[in-house]
Amino acid sequence: MRLHLPHLSHRTHLVLGLVLIIVTNLVILLGVAWNRTGEPDSILTLSQRELQLRTRDTTDNSGMTFVLQWRTPPSPRDEPNHWGAFGSGHMPAWLDEEKMQDLGFPPRSEAQREARRHRPVHQDSRDVLLVLEFDGEHYRKALEDTRILAERAVAAHAAAPDDEELERRAKLAENRLLQETRNTSRLFVVDAGLDHAALRARYPDRQRYAIVHGQIMPWYAATHLDDRRGYIKRITHTQINVPHEARSRLWVLPGRIRQIHYEAELAFGRRLEPWIAGVSIHGN
């Protein structure tokens, strides 16, 4: 017996497609509205150091977004002048084997350890909650470490003023200190977990710590095959639309150079998704 399906006209297809688009947009808008109801889970007041301004179109300001700039603390094996990774990746020291198991990654068997020595082992990433610390102890340590390295490099050059390599290193170290003081992001990923309430109890300051969605995957150091650490693959929401009322004040016409210093209140809602609650411009 052959089943005859009703023939849908071209007009019906168009109507169904339109309905699907409307329903999808409605679901998105309801999700946005739900995320912003009630008190935000946290509000961080960030500057251009943590929120990089980008435009998708050079002709107007309609595609203007902020891109979140985040870092991780250097791991013990990093070079002394390593700042920590920007924007993705890296294996911070706190994301060790024990922490990986707490996040739901199963412990490795001896067979898996041996297999790792002969061929790569692929493991999928997992969705987790990540803790962002703004202008806290991790940034202060990064700044102090950079300052110490700069002082040592300058002192070494002063002891041998004719050494061109020491001169180059001193200038590089001083420039890094200047960048760390004025330009680099003060936002660090400092912890991860699966339970929001437990993380918030550990980091109660909602103006200093934000909890966000992200992904972590296992990673093996090439020279330490038995050492599995976690690799922060990404933070889920890093591109945030600039409010319409702020775009005209931030917009720079192509070909013009304008130094803008701004602060933005980045709020995280019920679903831990960010939005810009306010923007203040400090200079043009």
C-alpha beads as a LAMMPS data file, in Angstrom:
LAMMPS data file: protein, C-alpha beads

284 atoms
283 bonds

1 atom types
1 bond types

-500.0 500.0 xlo xhi
-500.0 500.0 ylo yhi
-500.0 500.0 zlo zhi

Masses

1 110.0

Atoms # bond

1 1 1 0.000 0.000 0.000
2 1 1 1.464 3.280 -1.064
3 1 1 1.158 6.260 1.277
4 1 1 0.162 9.457 -0.505
5 1 1 1.374 12.652 1.178
6 1 1 -0.451 15.876 0.426
7 1 1 1.353 18.089 -2.043
8 1 1 2.445 21.394 -0.533
9 1 1 2.348 24.411 -2.764
10 1 1 5.240 26.831 -3.110
11 1 1 3.220 29.374 -1.161
12 1 1 2.697 26.930 1.696
13 1 1 6.424 26.266 1.852
14 1 1 7.059 29.997 2.128
15 1 1 4.489 30.374 4.901
16 1 1 5.929 27.437 6.864
17 1 1 9.427 28.846 6.476
18 1 1 8.277 32.240 7.695
19 1 1 6.523 30.676 10.696
20 1 1 9.699 28.746 11.567
21 1 1 11.767 31.935 11.451
22 1 1 9.260 33.780 13.649
23 1 1 9.124 30.964 16.201
24 1 1 12.928 30.673 16.310
25 1 1 13.347 34.419 16.851
26 1 1 10.637 34.366 19.510
27 1 1 12.404 31.599 21.406
28 1 1 15.675 33.548 21.231
29 1 1 14.018 36.748 22.465
30 1 1 12.300 34.910 25.314
31 1 1 15.631 33.395 26.308
32 1 1 17.278 36.830 26.312
33 1 1 14.429 38.275 28.366
34 1 1 14.594 35.422 30.889
35 1 1 18.366 35.826 31.214
36 1 1 17.945 39.497 32.138
37 1 1 15.123 39.144 34.666
38 1 1 15.887 39.694 38.323
39 1 1 19.256 40.648 39.765
40 1 1 22.301 39.803 37.618
41 1 1 24.480 36.973 38.871
42 1 1 27.444 39.364 38.622
43 1 1 28.416 42.732 37.158
44 1 1 32.019 43.501 36.192
45 1 1 33.060 47.053 35.300
46 1 1 35.584 46.523 32.506
47 1 1 37.550 48.843 30.241
48 1 1 38.944 48.662 26.725
49 1 1 41.620 46.394 28.202
50 1 1 39.070 43.627 28.734
51 1 1 36.472 44.537 26.085
52 1 1 37.994 45.011 22.653
53 1 1 35.832 47.057 20.299
54 1 1 35.254 45.552 16.847
55 1 1 33.097 46.451 13.879
56 1 1 32.002 44.062 11.151
57 1 1 31.297 46.867 8.665
58 1 1 33.559 49.819 7.821
59 1 1 30.697 51.964 6.499
60 1 1 28.575 52.339 9.650
61 1 1 28.324 51.275 13.287
62 1 1 25.518 48.710 12.952
63 1 1 27.833 45.727 13.450
64 1 1 29.655 46.957 16.539
65 1 1 30.570 44.415 19.224
66 1 1 32.766 44.040 22.281
67 1 1 35.021 40.972 22.362
68 1 1 35.965 39.711 25.807
69 1 1 39.723 39.498 26.352
70 1 1 40.621 36.913 28.986
71 1 1 43.797 35.254 30.202
72 1 1 44.980 32.264 32.184
73 1 1 47.704 32.239 34.850
74 1 1 50.984 30.811 33.507
75 1 1 51.721 27.171 34.244
76 1 1 54.907 26.208 36.157
77 1 1 56.670 25.140 32.936
78 1 1 56.160 28.463 31.161
79 1 1 59.023 30.818 30.488
80 1 1 59.534 33.379 33.291
81 1 1 58.256 36.206 31.078
82 1 1 55.128 34.352 29.940
83 1 1 51.997 36.424 30.477
84 1 1 49.482 33.601 30.254
85 1 1 47.460 32.801 27.183
86 1 1 44.989 35.283 25.737
87 1 1 41.534 34.399 24.490
88 1 1 41.749 30.618 24.379
89 1 1 43.676 27.590 25.385
90 1 1 46.550 27.143 27.762
91 1 1 46.914 24.808 30.717
92 1 1 46.866 26.719 34.008
93 1 1 48.506 25.000 36.968
94 1 1 45.213 24.716 38.858
95 1 1 43.670 22.601 36.089
96 1 1 45.557 19.447 37.043
97 1 1 44.658 15.738 36.987
98 1 1 42.716 15.902 40.254
99 1 1 40.718 18.893 39.057
100 1 1 39.986 17.150 35.765
101 1 1 38.469 14.216 37.624
102 1 1 36.351 16.623 39.692
103 1 1 35.040 17.990 36.382
104 1 1 33.909 14.539 35.249
105 1 1 36.878 13.348 33.212
106 1 1 37.535 9.694 34.105
107 1 1 40.912 8.711 35.564
108 1 1 43.304 7.063 33.149
109 1 1 44.141 3.397 33.351
110 1 1 47.668 2.050 32.982
111 1 1 46.733 0.818 29.508
112 1 1 45.689 4.326 28.507
113 1 1 48.916 5.762 29.882
114 1 1 50.949 3.288 27.850
115 1 1 48.872 3.914 24.718
116 1 1 49.563 7.615 25.071
117 1 1 53.267 6.900 24.633
118 1 1 52.687 5.409 21.177
119 1 1 49.862 7.402 19.646
120 1 1 47.690 10.450 20.320
121 1 1 44.614 9.900 22.462
122 1 1 41.562 11.939 21.533
123 1 1 39.076 12.902 24.214
124 1 1 36.131 15.184 23.721
125 1 1 35.727 18.473 25.507
126 1 1 33.154 18.942 28.253
127 1 1 30.893 21.835 29.137
128 1 1 31.829 23.338 32.498
129 1 1 31.457 26.531 34.485
130 1 1 34.498 28.809 34.535
131 1 1 35.304 31.515 37.085
132 1 1 36.567 34.860 35.802
133 1 1 38.523 37.031 38.233
134 1 1 38.807 40.740 37.435
135 1 1 41.709 42.855 38.712
136 1 1 42.455 40.462 41.544
137 1 1 45.395 38.558 42.959
138 1 1 46.272 36.834 39.679
139 1 1 46.607 40.139 37.836
140 1 1 48.596 41.661 40.704
141 1 1 50.981 38.702 40.603
142 1 1 51.369 39.018 36.828
143 1 1 52.127 42.719 37.219
144 1 1 54.634 42.153 40.026
145 1 1 56.389 39.320 38.156
146 1 1 56.687 41.521 35.083
147 1 1 58.063 44.385 37.181
148 1 1 60.707 42.134 38.760
149 1 1 61.801 40.806 35.367
150 1 1 62.072 44.358 34.012
151 1 1 64.181 45.495 36.976
152 1 1 66.523 42.520 36.542
153 1 1 66.877 43.113 32.816
154 1 1 67.639 46.816 33.312
155 1 1 70.172 46.016 36.045
156 1 1 71.899 43.436 33.841
157 1 1 72.210 45.980 31.033
158 1 1 73.509 48.633 33.433
159 1 1 76.249 46.239 34.511
160 1 1 77.281 45.692 30.868
161 1 1 76.157 48.823 28.949
162 1 1 77.961 47.849 25.746
163 1 1 76.173 44.496 25.442
164 1 1 73.614 44.925 22.630
165 1 1 71.717 41.747 23.515
166 1 1 71.254 42.867 27.125
167 1 1 70.125 46.255 25.856
168 1 1 67.542 44.592 23.620
169 1 1 66.275 42.439 26.496
170 1 1 66.025 45.450 28.813
171 1 1 63.960 47.435 26.304
172 1 1 61.718 44.434 25.685
173 1 1 61.183 43.892 29.415
174 1 1 60.386 47.573 29.988
175 1 1 57.904 47.534 27.124
176 1 1 56.227 44.424 28.549
177 1 1 55.905 46.133 31.925
178 1 1 54.340 49.167 30.249
179 1 1 51.870 46.943 28.392
180 1 1 51.032 44.997 31.549
181 1 1 50.448 48.225 33.452
182 1 1 48.310 49.993 30.862
183 1 1 46.962 47.709 28.171
184 1 1 46.732 43.994 28.910
185 1 1 43.566 42.387 30.212
186 1 1 43.116 42.053 33.967
187 1 1 40.563 39.268 33.513
188 1 1 41.814 35.775 34.424
189 1 1 40.170 32.344 34.382
190 1 1 41.006 31.070 37.877
191 1 1 38.753 28.063 38.556
192 1 1 36.204 25.671 37.078
193 1 1 33.361 23.527 38.366
194 1 1 30.029 21.919 37.622
195 1 1 27.895 23.396 40.415
196 1 1 27.058 27.091 40.241
197 1 1 26.046 27.394 43.897
198 1 1 29.303 25.831 45.094
199 1 1 31.393 28.159 42.920
200 1 1 29.451 31.220 44.011
201 1 1 29.927 30.264 47.657
202 1 1 33.681 30.061 46.999
203 1 1 33.726 33.368 45.076
204 1 1 30.981 35.540 46.623
205 1 1 32.186 38.946 45.350
206 1 1 29.912 39.575 42.364
207 1 1 31.829 42.689 41.272
208 1 1 35.131 40.773 41.183
209 1 1 34.130 37.272 40.047
210 1 1 31.859 36.174 37.215
211 1 1 30.785 32.600 36.528
212 1 1 30.414 31.733 32.841
213 1 1 29.870 28.756 30.567
214 1 1 32.902 27.271 28.833
215 1 1 34.582 24.116 27.589
216 1 1 37.600 22.155 28.805
217 1 1 39.410 19.263 27.159
218 1 1 42.326 17.025 28.220
219 1 1 45.812 17.921 27.062
220 1 1 49.135 16.144 27.279
221 1 1 52.413 18.031 27.321
222 1 1 54.677 16.771 24.542
223 1 1 57.640 16.340 26.876
224 1 1 55.620 15.003 29.823
225 1 1 53.410 12.255 28.430
226 1 1 52.224 11.081 31.838
227 1 1 51.106 14.573 32.794
228 1 1 47.510 15.207 31.762
229 1 1 46.158 18.667 32.347
230 1 1 43.062 20.504 31.321
231 1 1 43.076 22.799 28.314
232 1 1 40.584 25.672 28.403
233 1 1 39.125 25.419 24.945
234 1 1 36.832 28.421 25.048
235 1 1 34.400 30.613 26.900
236 1 1 30.979 30.223 25.332
237 1 1 29.892 33.867 25.087
238 1 1 32.722 36.304 24.304
239 1 1 31.119 38.566 21.696
240 1 1 28.657 41.067 23.143
241 1 1 26.629 43.557 21.141
242 1 1 27.276 47.222 21.898
243 1 1 24.041 49.020 22.906
244 1 1 22.633 51.270 20.175
245 1 1 22.825 54.369 22.367
246 1 1 26.596 53.922 22.803
247 1 1 27.553 53.164 19.208
248 1 1 27.644 56.728 17.905
249 1 1 29.996 57.757 20.723
250 1 1 32.355 54.837 20.073
251 1 1 32.277 54.904 16.278
252 1 1 35.460 55.950 14.490
253 1 1 35.222 56.737 10.781
254 1 1 37.574 54.734 8.541
255 1 1 40.896 56.498 8.165
256 1 1 40.562 58.468 11.384
257 1 1 42.563 57.860 14.538
258 1 1 40.794 58.545 17.781
259 1 1 41.855 57.396 21.236
260 1 1 38.802 56.340 23.200
261 1 1 38.850 55.253 26.823
262 1 1 35.670 53.660 28.026
263 1 1 34.231 51.528 30.789
264 1 1 31.344 49.135 30.375
265 1 1 29.243 47.335 32.933
266 1 1 29.162 43.710 31.801
267 1 1 26.243 41.933 33.464
268 1 1 25.737 38.165 33.608
269 1 1 22.156 36.993 33.963
270 1 1 20.179 33.948 35.039
271 1 1 21.664 31.842 32.239
272 1 1 25.133 33.348 32.891
273 1 1 24.998 35.029 29.478
274 1 1 26.519 38.537 29.318
275 1 1 25.104 41.834 28.124
276 1 1 26.210 45.459 28.356
277 1 1 24.273 47.240 31.109
278 1 1 25.954 50.603 30.535
279 1 1 28.861 52.346 28.805
280 1 1 30.729 55.479 29.877
281 1 1 33.196 57.296 27.600
282 1 1 36.211 58.954 29.234
283 1 1 37.986 60.558 26.335
284 1 1 38.081 61.208 22.599

Bonds

1 1 1 2
2 1 2 3
3 1 3 4
4 1 4 5
5 1 5 6
6 1 6 7
7 1 7 8
8 1 8 9
9 1 9 10
10 1 10 11
11 1 11 12
12 1 12 13
13 1 13 14
14 1 14 15
15 1 15 16
16 1 16 17
17 1 17 18
18 1 18 19
19 1 19 20
20 1 20 21
21 1 21 22
22 1 22 23
23 1 23 24
24 1 24 25
25 1 25 26
26 1 26 27
27 1 27 28
28 1 28 29
29 1 29 30
30 1 30 31
31 1 31 32
32 1 32 33
33 1 33 34
34 1 34 35
35 1 35 36
36 1 36 37
37 1 37 38
38 1 38 39
39 1 39 40
40 1 40 41
41 1 41 42
42 1 42 43
43 1 43 44
44 1 44 45
45 1 45 46
46 1 46 47
47 1 47 48
48 1 48 49
49 1 49 50
50 1 50 51
51 1 51 52
52 1 52 53
53 1 53 54
54 1 54 55
55 1 55 56
56 1 56 57
57 1 57 58
58 1 58 59
59 1 59 60
60 1 60 61
61 1 61 62
62 1 62 63
63 1 63 64
64 1 64 65
65 1 65 66
66 1 66 67
67 1 67 68
68 1 68 69
69 1 69 70
70 1 70 71
71 1 71 72
72 1 72 73
73 1 73 74
74 1 74 75
75 1 75 76
76 1 76 77
77 1 77 78
78 1 78 79
79 1 79 80
80 1 80 81
81 1 81 82
82 1 82 83
83 1 83 84
84 1 84 85
85 1 85 86
86 1 86 87
87 1 87 88
88 1 88 89
89 1 89 90
90 1 90 91
91 1 91 92
92 1 92 93
93 1 93 94
94 1 94 95
95 1 95 96
96 1 96 97
97 1 97 98
98 1 98 99
99 1 99 100
100 1 100 101
101 1 101 102
102 1 102 103
103 1 103 104
104 1 104 105
105 1 105 106
106 1 106 107
107 1 107 108
108 1 108 109
109 1 109 110
110 1 110 111
111 1 111 112
112 1 112 113
113 1 113 114
114 1 114 115
115 1 115 116
116 1 116 117
117 1 117 118
118 1 118 119
119 1 119 120
120 1 120 121
121 1 121 122
122 1 122 123
123 1 123 124
124 1 124 125
125 1 125 126
126 1 126 127
127 1 127 128
128 1 128 129
129 1 129 130
130 1 130 131
131 1 131 132
132 1 132 133
133 1 133 134
134 1 134 135
135 1 135 136
136 1 136 137
137 1 137 138
138 1 138 139
139 1 139 140
140 1 140 141
141 1 141 142
142 1 142 143
143 1 143 144
144 1 144 145
145 1 145 146
146 1 146 147
147 1 147 148
148 1 148 149
149 1 149 150
150 1 150 151
151 1 151 152
152 1 152 153
153 1 153 154
154 1 154 155
155 1 155 156
156 1 156 157
157 1 157 158
158 1 158 159
159 1 159 160
160 1 160 161
161 1 161 162
162 1 162 163
163 1 163 164
164 1 164 165
165 1 165 166
166 1 166 167
167 1 167 168
168 1 168 169
169 1 169 170
170 1 170 171
171 1 171 172
172 1 172 173
173 1 173 174
174 1 174 175
175 1 175 176
176 1 176 177
177 1 177 178
178 1 178 179
179 1 179 180
180 1 180 181
181 1 181 182
182 1 182 183
183 1 183 184
184 1 184 185
185 1 185 186
186 1 186 187
187 1 187 188
188 1 188 189
189 1 189 190
190 1 190 191
191 1 191 192
192 1 192 193
193 1 193 194
194 1 194 195
195 1 195 196
196 1 196 197
197 1 197 198
198 1 198 199
199 1 199 200
200 1 200 201
201 1 201 202
202 1 202 203
203 1 203 204
204 1 204 205
205 1 205 206
206 1 206 207
207 1 207 208
208 1 208 209
209 1 209 210
210 1 210 211
211 1 211 212
212 1 212 213
213 1 213 214
214 1 214 215
215 1 215 216
216 1 216 217
217 1 217 218
218 1 218 219
219 1 219 220
220 1 220 221
221 1 221 222
222 1 222 223
223 1 223 224
224 1 224 225
225 1 225 226
226 1 226 227
227 1 227 228
228 1 228 229
229 1 229 230
230 1 230 231
231 1 231 232
232 1 232 233
233 1 233 234
234 1 234 235
235 1 235 236
236 1 236 237
237 1 237 238
238 1 238 239
239 1 239 240
240 1 240 241
241 1 241 242
242 1 242 243
243 1 243 244
244 1 244 245
245 1 245 246
246 1 246 247
247 1 247 248
248 1 248 249
249 1 249 250
250 1 250 251
251 1 251 252
252 1 252 253
253 1 253 254
254 1 254 255
255 1 255 256
256 1 256 257
257 1 257 258
258 1 258 259
259 1 259 260
260 1 260 261
261 1 261 262
262 1 262 263
263 1 263 264
264 1 264 265
265 1 265 266
266 1 266 267
267 1 267 268
268 1 268 269
269 1 269 270
270 1 270 271
271 1 271 272
272 1 272 273
273 1 273 274
274 1 274 275
275 1 275 276
276 1 276 277
277 1 277 278
278 1 278 279
279 1 279 280
280 1 280 281
281 1 281 282
282 1 282 283
283 1 283 284
